[in-house]
Amino acid sequence: MDLKLATQIGKCLSNQTRMQIMEWLKEPERNFPPHETLKHFNDGVCASYIQDKTKMSQSTISTYLTNMEKCGLLVMTRHGKWSYFKRNEKLIKAYTKYIIK
């Protein structure tokens, strides 16, 4: 991990809503309703479920999720027109290790 990436991640995590999304995605089965079509959380949580839970506009949540994906905190998988997001645990561990060294 380099300083530039660590700084981008830090900026993403400097927002209370984005931090809350990361917490929710830690245990998706506990924090979101079951997916109607996929019936599992292997590919993450549908962006519309995240938006519903935050009670924020679609455009705001879309921007948040896109930025979180760009810096690597989230992994996106598409199923048709739906986007699913899950945490990138490998990067989260690397970031944690980087900031505590």
N, C-alpha and C positions, 0 to 999 in steps of 0.2 A: 504494500500500500504506500502511496506517495502522499505528500503534503497537499497537493491540489485535490485529490480525490477525498482525502479526509476532511478538507475544508468544505467541499460540496456536500458531503454527508452531514457534517455539522450544521450547515445552513438548512438542510431539509429537516433535521431534527429540532431546529430552533422554533418550531411552531407547535402549539399545544394540540391542535387537531391532527397534524401528521404524526405526532407522538402517540396520540390515542389510537389512530389507525394501526400503527405498529403493534401496540398492545393488543388490540382486538384480533389482529391477524396471528398473534402468537397462539391463540386457542380459537380457531374459527368455529369449531363445532359448538363451543360454548357461547359465542358472541353473535352468531348469525343464524338465520333460519336455514333449514336444509334446502339445497338447490332443487328446483322443480325438475330440471332436465338431467343434470349430471348425477344427482343423488350422492355426491361425495365432494370432498374439499381437496382432492389430490392436486388439482390445478389452481387452487386458491379460491377466493371469494369474488363473486360477480361485482363489478364496479357499481352497479345500481343498488346492491345491498349495502355497500359502503356509503354511498350517497344517502340512502334512506336513513341509516343510523346516525350520520352526522347532521342531518337536517339542513345541509348546505346545498347550494345550487349545483346543477350538473357541471357547469363550466368550471366552477371553483374546484370541485373534487377531481374533475378530469385533469386540471392543471397540477394539482397536488400529486395525484397518482403518476402522471407522466414524469414530473420532476423526480419523484422517488424512484421510478424505474430507471431514468437516465443516469442517476448516480449509483445505481446498482442495489439499492435497499430492497426493491421489489422485483419480482419476476412476473412478467405478464404472459398469459396464454390466451389465445383467441379461439373461440368456438363460434363459428358463424359471425354474427354481428356483435357477440358478447365478449367482453374482456374480463378475464379473471386474474386476480393478483394474489401473490403469496410472498412471504418474507424470503429474502435471500440469506439464509442462516450462515452460509460460508463467508459472505462479505461482512455480515454483522460481527462474526467472531474475529475476523481480521481487523475490523475497525476498532473493536474493543481492545484487542491486543496492542494495536498501534497507539491508542491514546493513553494506555496505562504504562507504556514502557518508558 
